[in-house]
Amino acid sequence: MCGIIGYMGSQAAAPVIMHGLKMLEYRGYDSAGICTMDDGTAEIRRSAGKLAHLERLIKDNPISGTIGIGHTRWATHGKATVANAHPHKSGSVVVVHNGIIENYLALKEELSDRGHTFVSETDSEVISHLIDEKYKTAGSFEEAVRTALKDLQGAYALCVLSQKDDKTLIAAKLGSPMVIGIKGNEYFIASDMPAIISNTREMVIMEDGEMAVFRDGGVKFSTIDGEEITKNSRFIDWSPLKAEKNGYPNFMLKEIHDQPQAVRNVIAGRLREDEGDVFFEALNLSDTELNSFERVCMVACGTSWHAALAGKYLIEEHCRIPVDVEIASEFRYRDPLVSGKTLVIPISQSGETADTLAALREAKSKYAHIVSICNVIDSSIPRESDGVIYTHAGLEIGVASTKAFTTQLVALYLLTIRLGRAKGSIDLKKGQEMIAALSELPDLIKKTLELDPQIEEIACEYLTSWDAIFLGRGICYPIALEGALKLKEISYIHADGYPAGEMKHGPIALVDREMPVFILAPNDRHLVKVRSNMEEIISRGGKAIAFCSEGDLETGRRAECSLLIPWAGEALSSVLFTVALQLLAYNFAILKGKDVDQPRNLAKSVTVE
């Protein structure tokens, strides 16, 4: 989950790398470091804490050179200290690394026996020592890196420099993301495109087991075993401005307000209103093939898992096919019952989520058909899938997912229509009605965003609370889970989501005058039951805060306070309730003075196990 960047070209490397690190800080902000090579001398600066500390350090003690590497860290092995910050150096070798080296303890013991002294608690430091050791007998820097990589077990994306070969930069990838930007004789290496998109949009996507050697204004691609390969670049149609805040105080609020346009993007060109159907450019499945699946299995982590749970409600109701929703980290470590008759749907914003990628590979090994839902084009999960539904949410920089989640919900709604039409469970009229409702959604999201002042008042009222419960029924149960997660992620308030009917089976014991209970009560088939659950809270002296549909004054009268949210139909109102809960969590966090873009202990893309 760390961020890496490398540069070789004619510019001063330090400013290029520092800009890239700023764009990668969402991947990790426990510590940061940079190394430039200048006339055979490795100039290294490292600091604990956020990137601003490193900036001040370099301002006070500048570095020079036109080749360099940088790193922003999210701690996995070892605390957030300067000693544990990257780059790591051993002898002449300097390394930055994203991933986890699973056999680092055995390698560390072996290298210690050979006289190497380790100064950090990290698994990454062992890479620099291992390459340094191999360099003693290898004929070249490149050969030393190759032989060292063969000894590593786990996942890595790394950049390596050596003082003995100070005009060469080497990058390699296995299990962690890496892209290379090309601009003439300049090369930019990064763990994610936002770090280098402002420099070039001509990108090469690195695959597992590949290595790139940059030297003399050129690049040579090969496998780690040394077989030369040809890599083609592609133009990435992203504007660098999309990674800026556009006048908002932080990325999270910007991305919450991006959602009307994000939803327009995910449905653009896909609706076939006259046919009551949906077109996907890369689904790669005919009606006959879609109709042949006996079950659907979705695999995801975190927020994407909540989207999958909502998708289960949609697909089972409208397509009449059983849907299992699996947490990817559990799915990958058992013997899941999938086959060629199973449609497996991995869901991931980044397309690099390690557990979800491993679950995909497990399903493929059992001959399941894979259609992924993803935001990042050409990331690992779409590339290894049989088909893909891109959400087109655009760059999401804030760690707490907002527009990525709502576009996942909409993508699942679109897939429901397509699958239902193929199976005949959704007829022409129903398909047209579902599409018509979807067409109105962006404007209804905009109306929901206008409720922000009222939501801020609710947050002010319950700001001193340290615990909260979120309740929902039907498709709003996953939304309750997501609302609780958002509150936990950015305000550090303990919160849990439950199916409303489960309160009396245990959680109601927590209810008292100190804890707010946020009740999702849309005007759907479950409303009477949800009102009954709310009465259970009120009768025990609990603080019931009702999120209701417009026009439902009765539910709000019984609650301690309420919020009226636009109505978009039973399925799509879940998106509007999501937006309201995002604003609720946001206001809680801002009023508490928290950093909403970079909440503690979290990183944007979980690319390690």
N, C-alpha and C positions, 0 to 999 in steps of 0.2 A: 504493500500500500504506500510505499515511499515513492517519491518522485525523483527521476534522474534526468540529467540533461548533459549533452556534450556538444562541443563546437570545434570545427576546424575551418579556417578561412583566412581572409586578409584583415578582418576587423580585430580590434581589441576584444579578447574573448570574455573578459570579466563582465562588461555591461550586457552582452548577449546572454550569458548564463544567468546573471542575476534577474534579468527580465523573464527568462524562462522559468526560473524558480518561483517568481511571484505568481505566474500563471499556474504553477503546479502546487502551490501551497495548500490547496484543498486536499491534496493527497497525503499530507503529513506536515506537522508543524511543531514537532517536539524538539527538533534541532535542525541545523542546516550547515552546509559547508561547500567550499569551492576550491579547486586546484587549477592553476594555469602553469603551463610549461614555458620557461623563458631561458634560452641558451643552456639547456640541460639541467636546469634547476626547477624543481617542483615547488611552486609557491602555494602553500595551503593555508586557508583561513577557515576556522570552524567556530560555531557558537551553539549554545543550548537555547531553547526557547524559539520564539517566532523569528521569521526572516529579517525583521527590522534590526535585530541584534547583529546579524551577520552584515547587514548593510552598513551599520555604524562602524563595525570592526574594519571593513574594507576601506571605508572613507578615511579612517584614522591611519590605516596601514595598507596602502594600495598595492595591487599586484598587476603585473603586465604579462604579455604573451598573446599569441593569436591561436592558441590551442588550449582547450581546457574542459573540465568536467565539473558538474555540480550535483547537489543532492539535498532534498528536503525530507526529513525522516518522520515516520510514524512508528513508534517503538514496538518491536516484537520481542527481541532479545536484548535485555539491558535497559536501564533507566535512561531518561532524557538528560544526558550529561554531555559535556564537550568531548570527553574520552570516547563516548559511544557514537558521536556524530561522524558522518562520512565527510570527506573521503578518508579511507584507511590506507596507510602506507607501510610497506615492509621493504627494506633495502631500496631499490630503485623504483619499485612498483607502487602505483597509486590506483585505487579502485573505488567506484561508487556502485551500489548494488540495490536493486529492488527485488524482493522475494524472500524465501527462507531456504537455508541450506540445512537439510535434515541430518546429514552425517557430520556436522561441523565439530561435534565433541570428539569423535574418533580422529578426525583430521587434526584437530587442535592438539590432541595428546601426542600424535605421531610427530607433528612439527615441533612441539615443545621438546621432545626427546632429541630432535636434531639441532637444538640450540635457539629456536625462535622464541622471542619474548612477546607476549601478548599484553596489550595495554587497555583493551576494552572488554566488555561483557557480550559483545555482539557475535552473531554467527557470521556476519559479513567480513569481519577482519581476517578470518581464516583464508579468504580468497586471495587477498594480497600476499599473505605469507606463502600460500601454496604456489602461486605464480612465481614469486621470488625464488622459491626453492627449485622449481622446475627450470628456471632461467639459468641455474648454475651448470646444467648439463645440456640444455637445449641450444640449438644452433642459431636461434633467432628469438626475438620478442614474440613474434606470431606463433612460433612452435611452442614456446613456453605457455602461452595462454591456451592453446589447443589441448596440450597434454594435461594441464590443470583442470580444464573444464570437464574432461572425461572422468575425473575423480569426484566431481561434485554430484551429490544427490539432492533433489529438491527442485526449487524454482528460482530462476534468476533472469533479470535483465541487467546488464552491467556495462560500464565503460571503463577502460583500462588505459593508463598512461605509464610510460617508463622513462626515467632519466637517461637510460642507456640508448634509447631510440626515441629521441625527443621530438621527432617530426612525424610520429605515428600515433594514431588513436585507434583502439580496437573496441568494438561493441559486439555483444552476443546475447542471445535470448533463448530461454527455455521455460515456458510456463508463466512468464510475466510479460506484460505488453511492452512493445518497443516500436517506434516509428522513426524514419529518417527523412528529413527534409532536404531537398536539393535546390540550390540556387547558383547556377554556374559552377564555379570551383569552390563554393562554400557548402558545408555540410552541417546539419543540425540534427542531433539525436535526442530523443525524448521518450519518456514513458507514456506520454499522452499528447495529442495534437495541439491542444490549447497553448502549450509551452512554446511552440515554434510557428504557429499559424500566421503570426504577424510578420514573420521573416520570409516565408514561402508557403505556397499551397501545393507545391509539387512534392508528393510524399511516396515513400516506399514503405510498405507494411512488412515488417520482419515476421518470419514464421519460426516456430519452435525448431531448435537445433541448427539455427543459422548464425553466421558470424560475418561481420563487416570490418574490413581493414581499410582505414583512411590514411593515405600517404601521397605526397607529391601532387596535391590538388585533385586526386582521384579516389575512387573507392573500388574495392574488390570484394565481391560477395562469395561466400562458400558455405558448405556445411561445416559443422564442428570437426568432422573427420577429414576435412581438407579438400573435398570435391568442389570445384568451382561451379557456380550457378549464375544464371542471369536473372536479375530482378527488374521488373518494369515499374516505373513510377506511375502515379495517377494524380489527377488534379482534384483537390478537395474543395468543394464549393461551399466554404464557410467564410464569412466575413470576420476579420479580426475584431471588428466593433462589437460583435455579438458576445464577446467575452468581457465587455466593459459593463459598468453599472448603469449607464444611461441616466445619470442624475439621481438614482435611488441611493439611500444611505448604505445599502449592503446588497449583496447578490441575492440573498433569500427573498427580500421584499420584491426586488426586480423580477425574480423568477416566479413568484406568486402572481404578480401582475402580468407576466408573459402568458398566462394560461389561456386567455381567450384566443390569442394568435396561435399558441401551440396546438390547441384543439383544431383550429382551422387547418393547420399544417398536416395533422395526422389524418384528416378526412379528405384533404384536397385531392381531387382526381380519382377518388376511390368509390364515390357514391354513384350508383346507377338507379336513379329515382324511378324512371319509367319501368324498370325491371324489378324494382324492390329488392335490389341485390347490391353486392359490393365487389369491387375488383381490387385484387392485390397484384402488384407488379412482380413479386418474387415468391408467391406461395408455392408454385410449382406442383399443384394438385388439381386434378380434374374432379368433376362432380362424382364420378364413379369411384375414384380413389378416396375422396372424402367420405363417401357413404359406406366405404368398406371397413372403416375403423370401428372397433367394438367398444373402445373406451378411450378416454383422454387422461393423460397424466401431466400435471404442471409441476415444474420444479423451480424453486426460487429461494431467495434469502431476504430477510428484513422487510423493507417496504414493498419490494416486488412480490414477496410471499403474500402480503395482504391483498395486492392486486389479483394474484392468482385465486385467492379465496373468493373474491368478488366475482371473478370469472367463472368459478364453479357454479355459483348461483345462476348466472346468466345462461351458461351453456346447458346445464341440466334442465332448466325450466323450458328453454326455447328449442333445444335440439334433441332432448330426450335421450341423451347418451350419458353414461356414468362418467364422472370426473373425479379423479384423485388429485389432491394437492399435497405435495411433499416438500418438506424443508430439505434443500439440496445437500446440506452437510450430513443429514441422516440418510438420505437416499443413496448416497455414494458408498456408504459403508455397510450396506446389507445386500441381500440378493433380491432386488425388486422384481416383481412379477410384471414384466413388460415383454412384448413380442412384436412381430411384424404387423399385428392387428391393433397396435397401440399408437396413438398420436401423442408424442411427448412434446410439451411446450416449455422450454426453458425461458424464463423471463429475467432480464438483467438490463439495467440502465446502461452500464458501461460496456457490456459484452465481454468483460474480462473477469467477472466474479469467479474466483478460483473454485469454490464449491459447486457453483452452478455449471461451470465448464466441465468439471469432473463428473457431475451427474449426467450431463449430456453424453459424455464419452461412454459412461456405463450403459446408458440406454441404447446407444448405437451398437455397442458390442452385443446387445441382445436383439438386434435387427429392428428396433423401433424406428418409426419415421419421425424426424425432428423438424419442427417448425418453431423458430425462436421469435421472441418479441424483444426488440432491442432498440436503443436510441443511437448508439455510435456505429456509424457505417464502417464496414470492413473490420470490425473488431473480431476477436477470436470466436465468440459464440456464433454469430451469423456465418462466419466463414466455414465453420464445421457443421452447420445445419443443412438439411435438405431444402429448406425454404425459410424465409424470414419475413416478418412484418416489422418494418421500421416505424418508430413512433414519431420521428421528425420533430422532437421537442426542441432541438437546438442545444447548444452548450448549456450544461447545468453545472455551475461552479459551487454553489452553496452545498455544504455537506449533507444537510437534511433535505431529502428529496421532496420536491413539490411538483413542478410541471412534468417531471419524468413519470411520477405516479399517476397523475390524472390522464396523461396520454396513454399510459398502459391500460387504464380502465377503458378508455375510448377504443383502443386497439382491440381489446377483448370483446367489446360490444360489436365492433365491425366483424370480427371473426365469428361471433355468434350468428350474425345475419348470414354470412357466407356459408357457414356450416349448416345452419338451419334450412337455407334455400336448397343446398345440395341434397340434404336428407329428406326434404319435403315437409319438414315439421313447421316451417315458416312459409306461409303462402304469399302470393303477390301482394295482397292488401296489407297483411301484417308487416311484410318487409318495407312497404312504402310508408306505413305509419312509423316504424322504427327509424327510418331514415329521416323523415320529416322532423321527428323529435330531436334527432341528433343535429340537424341543421340549425336549430334554434339554440343549441347549447352554448356556443361562444358568447352570445349576447346575455344569456342568463348568468354565465360566470361573471361577466362584467357587472351585472346588477348585484351579484353576491359580494363582489369586491367593494362595492359602495357601502356595505354594512360595517366596514372596518371601524368607524367611530363607536358604534354600539358594541362591537366585540371588544374594543379597548376598554370600555366602561366595565364590561363583565370581568375582564382580566384584572382591572384595578380593584374590583370588589373582593376578589378571592386571591389577591396577590400574596397574602401571608400563609396560604395553604401549602403544606409540604407533601400532601397526598391527594390523589384524585381518582375517580372511577369514571369510565366512559361506557355507556350501555347502548346497544343497538340490537335490532332484530332483522332477520333476512339479510339482504345485501348490505344493510347498514351495520351489521355486526363486524365485518372486516374493516369498515370505515371507523368504527369505534376503536378497534385495535390500532389503526393507523393514527387516530387522534391522540391516543395515549402515548404511542411511540414518539410522535412529534414533540409532545410536551416533555417527555423524558429527555429526548435528545438535546434540546436547545435551552431548556430552562432548569434542567436537573431536578424537576419535581417528580417524585415517584408517582406513577400513574399506571393503571391497569385497565384493559378493555375486556368486557364480558358480553356474552349474549344476555339480553335483558332478562330472559326467563330463568337464567341460572343464578340470579342474585340470591334467591331464597335457599339455594343449595350450598350456602357457605359464605360467599362474599358479603352478604348483608350484615354479618357480624362486625364488619368494619365501619358501618355507617354511624356517624355521630355529627354533632353540630360543627365540627372542625373541618370536615372533608366534603368538598363539593362533588356532586354526582352529575355529570353531563349526560343528558339523555337525548338520544337521536330519535325524534318522533315525526318522521315525514308522514304525509297524509296518504299512506298506502294501506294495504290489507292488514297490516300488523298494528295499526294505530290504537285500536281499542285495547289490545294486549299490552302495548307499551304504556298506555295511560295507567293501566292496572299496576304495572311494575313501578311506575312513578309514585303511585299512591303508597306502595309498600315502603318506599324511601321516606316519603313525607310523614307517614304515620309513626315512623321511628325517629323523628326529629332531624332527618337528614336535609341537606341543602340540595334541592333538585333544581338544576338549570336545564330548561327544555329548549332544544333546537327544533323548531317546528316549521311546517310549510306555511306559506302565505295564506291568510284567510282562516287559519286554525287558531282562533282566539281562546277556545275552551281549554286546550292543553296548557297554554301559557298562563291562564288565570290561576291554575292550581300550583304552578311552579313558583319557586322563590324569585326567579327572573327567567326571561325567555328571549329568544331571537327568532324572527320570522324570515325564512329563507325561500327564495323563489322555487316554484314547483316545475319540474321537468319530466314528470312521469316517474314511475316506481324505480326503474333501472337507473336512469341518468340523474335523478335527484341525488344519488350517492356521490356524484362528482361535485355538486354544489355544496353538499354537507362537508365534503373533504376540504374544499376551499375555505369554508368558514372555520373549520378546525385548524387549518394551517395558520390562519390569521390569529386565532386564539392562542396557539402556542407561540407564535411570533411576538404577540403583544406581551404575554407573560415574560418572555425572555428579555425583551427590550426594557420593560419596566424594572426588571431585576438587574439590568446592566450587563447582561451576558453577551458574548460574541456569537451571534446567530450563524455566521458563515463558517466559523471554525470551532464548534463545540468540543469540549475537552474529550480526549481519548478516542475520538472518532476520526475516520478518514473517508473520503468520498467513495473510492472504489476499492473494495476488499479483494485484492489480487493475491493474497496469501491465505493459507489455510488457518 
